[in-house]
Amino acid sequence: MDEFAFIDSIKQRSYKQSSLLKGIGDDAAVFRQTSEDIVTAVDTFVEGVHFSRDTMQPFHIGYRALAANISDLAAMGATPAFFLTSIVKPESWHVQEVEEVFIGMKELANSYGMDLIGGDTVSGKELTISITVIGYVPGGRARYRSVAQKDDIVFVTGTLGDSRAGLHLLTENDLYEHTEFFIQRHRTPTPRVEFAKSLINISRIALNDISDGIANEAAEIAEASNVGMLLYDESIPTSSFFTQFSMKQQHEWKYFGGEDFELMGTVSRQDWPSVKQAAEKTNTNLSEIGIVTEKNKNSNVFIMKDNIKQGLNKCGYTHFR
């Protein structure tokens, strides 16, 4: 199968978004949108760095890669609409396997009504996937990290550390219970799109998706907003099966594990009831985990654990390290 036959095999035969004028088939796609702000994000995933065939089937690789990008849109309060995908294919990957990667993407995309509108395929040394997502948000309602204020409530959705636990179970021979739960959380995470969209009537709310660990995400909000943050260790939500891991693992995975693709945020006490209503409406687990404080010269983020306040280092996953 040559490049053109492959492109023909993965392109959509019909489209869902009414704003799309031209999808795959020309030099570029065309869409028209005048009533909402356009939000876009891009991520690149490299075999051996971001994923491995030892822990994932091609389907899961595609699914999770797109989920990571959709989570970025959720953190901006946007509704997903389109995505473009470029693939670098090495000789060690069969065309059928790459097609399975696209099937994983499309399954998740279909659940959000997203259309694949373009991309590229080239040969290279290792499988590399680059995804660009495009979404819409009502004018002036995009969510930014820079709007947190002192005395805001800090919150998080879901449970943390599950994805890292799933990776551990896939790479180690240790015996644990409820392994399928953790493995699914690692392979097929659920971006919190509907919850974020349900916050639309709140005028000021900071959001960040938990891709690199809550320690990183909290620091990013604190730095962007020029504030501090105090998190309460006993309030950080974890699954009921999480306690089977060692205390060291629990601490590291819930703060620094990353790839849970939950949302953390800050909001005024006045608007906190609206956030809770959004969580109830979308059947989303929600936890109040801390408070926004004044900026501290020694550290942006602290945790209170066993009545002892300590700095929380920004040391989740980072590239180029």
C-alpha positions in Angstrom: 0.0 0.0 0.0 1.5 3.4 -1.0 1.0 6.7 0.8 -2.0 7.7 -1.3 -3.8 4.4 -0.8 -3.1 4.6 2.9 -4.5 8.1 3.1 -7.6 7.0 1.2 -8.0 4.1 3.6 -8.1 6.3 6.7 -10.0 9.4 5.5 -13.6 9.9 6.5 -16.4 9.3 4.0 -18.7 11.8 5.7 -18.2 14.6 8.2 -20.0 15.6 11.4 -19.1 19.3 11.9 -21.4 21.7 9.9 -18.7 24.4 9.9 -16.4 22.2 7.7 -16.4 23.3 4.1 -13.7 21.0 2.8 -12.0 18.0 4.5 -9.4 15.7 3.2 -8.8 15.8 -0.6 -7.2 19.1 -1.3 -4.0 20.8 -0.1 -5.7 22.0 3.0 -9.0 21.7 4.9 -11.4 24.7 5.1 -13.8 25.5 7.8 -15.8 28.6 8.7 -16.7 29.8 12.2 -17.7 33.3 13.1 -19.7 33.1 16.3 -17.2 31.5 18.7 -13.5 31.6 19.5 -11.3 29.0 18.0 -9.0 27.0 20.3 -6.1 24.8 18.9 -3.4 22.6 20.4 -0.7 20.2 19.2 1.2 17.3 20.7 3.8 14.9 19.4 4.3 11.4 20.7 7.4 9.4 20.0 7.8 5.6 20.4 10.0 4.7 23.2 9.4 8.1 24.9 5.7 8.5 25.2 4.4 4.9 24.4 5.6 1.4 23.9 4.3 -1.6 22.1 5.3 -3.6 25.2 2.4 -1.9 27.2 -0.1 -0.9 24.5 -1.7 -2.2 21.4 -1.7 0.1 18.3 -5.4 0.9 19.1 -4.5 2.2 22.6 -1.6 4.3 21.2 -4.0 6.2 18.9 -6.7 6.4 21.5 -4.5 7.9 24.2 -2.7 10.2 21.9 -5.9 11.9 20.8 -7.2 11.8 24.4 -4.2 13.8 25.5 -5.0 16.5 23.0 -8.7 16.5 23.7 -7.8 17.0 27.4 -6.0 20.2 26.4 -9.1 21.5 24.8 -11.1 20.5 27.9 -8.7 22.6 30.0 -9.5 25.6 27.8 -13.3 25.0 28.1 -13.5 24.2 24.4 -15.7 21.8 22.5 -13.6 19.5 20.3 -14.4 19.7 16.5 -11.5 18.7 14.3 -8.1 17.0 14.4 -5.2 16.5 12.0 -2.7 13.7 12.3 0.9 13.3 10.9 2.6 9.9 11.2 6.2 9.0 10.8 6.2 5.3 10.0 9.3 3.1 10.5 9.9 -0.1 8.6 9.2 -2.1 11.8 5.6 -1.1 11.7 3.2 -2.7 9.3 0.6 -0.5 7.5 -2.1 -2.5 9.2 -0.7 -1.6 12.6 -0.7 2.1 11.7 -4.3 1.7 10.6 -5.1 0.3 14.0 -3.6 3.5 15.5 -6.1 5.5 13.5 -8.9 3.3 14.5 -8.2 4.1 18.1 -8.2 7.8 17.3 -11.4 7.5 15.4 -13.2 5.6 18.1 -12.5 8.4 20.6 -13.1 11.1 18.0 -16.6 9.7 17.2 -17.7 10.0 20.8 -17.0 13.8 20.6 -18.3 14.3 17.1 -14.8 15.2 15.8 -13.7 15.1 12.2 -10.3 14.1 10.8 -9.6 16.8 8.3 -5.9 16.3 7.3 -2.4 15.2 8.1 0.7 13.7 6.6 2.6 10.4 6.4 6.3 10.0 6.0 8.9 7.3 6.6 11.4 7.5 9.5 13.3 5.7 12.2 10.7 5.4 14.9 6.9 5.8 15.0 6.0 9.4 15.7 2.5 10.7 15.9 1.8 14.5 15.8 -1.8 15.5 16.4 -3.4 19.0 16.1 -6.8 19.5 17.6 -9.2 22.4 17.0 -12.2 23.3 19.1 -14.7 26.1 19.8 -15.5 28.1 22.9 -18.1 30.9 23.3 -16.5 34.3 22.8 -14.4 35.4 25.8 -14.9 32.1 27.7 -11.6 30.4 27.0 -10.1 29.3 30.3 -6.6 30.4 31.3 -4.1 29.5 34.0 -3.4 33.1 34.8 -6.7 34.1 36.5 -6.3 32.4 40.0 -6.7 34.7 42.9 -5.9 34.6 46.6 -8.5 32.6 48.7 -9.8 30.7 45.6 -10.7 27.1 46.2 -8.4 24.6 44.5 -10.2 21.5 43.1 -9.6 18.4 41.0 -11.7 15.9 39.1 -11.5 12.1 39.3 -8.7 10.2 41.1 -5.0 10.7 40.7 -2.1 8.3 40.2 -4.2 5.7 38.4 -2.4 5.9 35.1 1.0 5.6 36.6 -0.2 2.6 38.6 -1.5 1.1 35.4 1.9 1.5 33.8 3.5 -0.1 36.8 1.2 -3.1 36.4 2.0 -3.4 32.7 5.8 -3.4 33.3 6.3 -5.3 36.5 5.4 -8.8 37.6 4.0 -7.9 41.0 0.6 -9.3 41.9 -2.1 -6.8 42.7 -5.9 -6.6 42.7 -8.2 -4.7 40.3 -5.4 -4.5 37.7 -7.8 -4.0 34.8 -9.1 -0.8 36.3 -5.6 0.8 36.5 -4.6 -0.5 33.0 -7.7 0.9 31.4 -7.1 4.3 33.1 -3.6 4.2 31.6 -4.6 3.1 28.1 -8.0 4.7 27.6 -8.4 7.8 29.7 -11.5 10.0 29.6 -11.0 13.7 29.0 -13.3 15.9 31.1 -14.9 17.8 28.2 -18.5 17.8 29.3 -17.5 18.9 32.9 -15.4 21.8 31.5 -18.2 22.9 29.1 -20.7 22.9 32.0 -18.6 25.6 33.7 -19.5 28.1 30.9 -21.5 30.5 33.1 -18.6 31.0 35.6 -16.9 34.2 34.6 -13.5 33.5 36.3 -12.0 30.0 36.7 -8.5 28.7 36.1 -8.1 25.2 34.6 -5.2 22.9 33.8 -5.2 19.3 32.6 -3.2 16.8 34.6 -0.8 15.4 32.0 2.5 15.8 33.8 1.4 15.4 37.4 -0.5 17.6 39.7 2.7 19.1 41.2 3.6 20.4 37.7 0.0 21.6 36.9 -0.4 23.4 40.3 2.9 25.1 39.8 1.9 26.2 36.3 -1.3 27.9 37.6 0.6 29.5 40.5 3.3 30.8 38.3 0.9 32.1 35.6 -1.3 33.8 38.2 1.6 35.1 40.4 0.1 33.4 43.5 0.9 30.5 45.9 -1.1 27.4 46.5 -1.6 25.1 49.6 -2.8 21.6 49.0 -4.1 19.2 51.7 -2.6 15.8 51.3 -5.5 14.0 52.8 -7.9 15.6 50.3 -6.0 14.5 47.2 -8.4 11.9 45.7 -7.2 8.4 44.9 -9.1 5.3 44.0 -10.2 2.9 46.7 -7.8 0.3 45.4 -4.8 2.6 45.5 -3.8 1.8 49.0 -2.5 -1.7 47.9 0.6 0.1 46.6 3.5 1.2 48.9 3.2 4.6 50.7 6.2 5.8 48.6 4.5 4.8 45.4 1.2 6.4 46.4 2.9 9.7 47.2 5.0 9.8 44.0 2.2 8.6 41.6 -0.6 10.9 42.8 1.6 14.0 42.7 4.1 13.3 39.9 2.8 10.3 38.0 0.8 12.3 35.3 -1.2 11.1 32.4 -4.5 10.9 34.3 -5.8 13.7 32.1 -8.1 14.9 34.9 -8.6 18.6 35.4 -7.5 20.8 38.3 -8.6 24.3 38.8 -9.2 27.3 41.0 -12.4 29.2 41.5 -13.8 31.8 43.9 -15.8 30.5 47.0 -18.8 32.3 45.6 -18.7 30.2 42.4 -17.7 26.9 44.1 -21.4 25.8 44.3 -21.7 26.2 40.5 -18.6 24.0 40.0 -20.2 21.3 42.2 -23.4 21.6 40.2 -21.4 21.1 37.0 -19.8 18.0 38.5 -23.2 16.5 39.5 -24.7 17.3 36.1 -21.9 15.5 34.3 -21.5 12.7 36.8 -17.9 13.8 37.5 -16.1 13.1 40.8 -15.0 16.4 42.3 -12.7 17.1 45.2 -11.8 20.3 47.0 -8.0 19.9 47.6 -6.6 23.3 48.8 -6.6 27.0 48.7 -4.8 29.8 46.7 -2.5 31.8 48.9 -0.2 34.8 48.4 3.0 34.0 46.6 5.9 32.7 48.7 9.5 33.4 47.8 10.6 29.9 48.7 8.1 27.8 46.8 4.9 28.4 44.7 3.1 25.3 46.0 3.0 23.7 49.4 1.3 20.6 50.8 0.0 20.1 54.3 0.7 16.5 55.4 0.4 15.2 59.0 0.1 18.8 60.1 3.4 19.7 58.5 3.7 22.2 55.7 6.3 21.4 53.1 7.2 22.7 49.7 6.0 20.6 46.7 8.6 20.5 44.0 7.7 21.0 40.3 9.1 17.6 39.3 6.6 15.7 37.3 7.3 14.7 33.7 9.1 17.2 31.6 10.7 17.0 28.1 14.4 17.6 27.4 15.4 16.1 30.7 
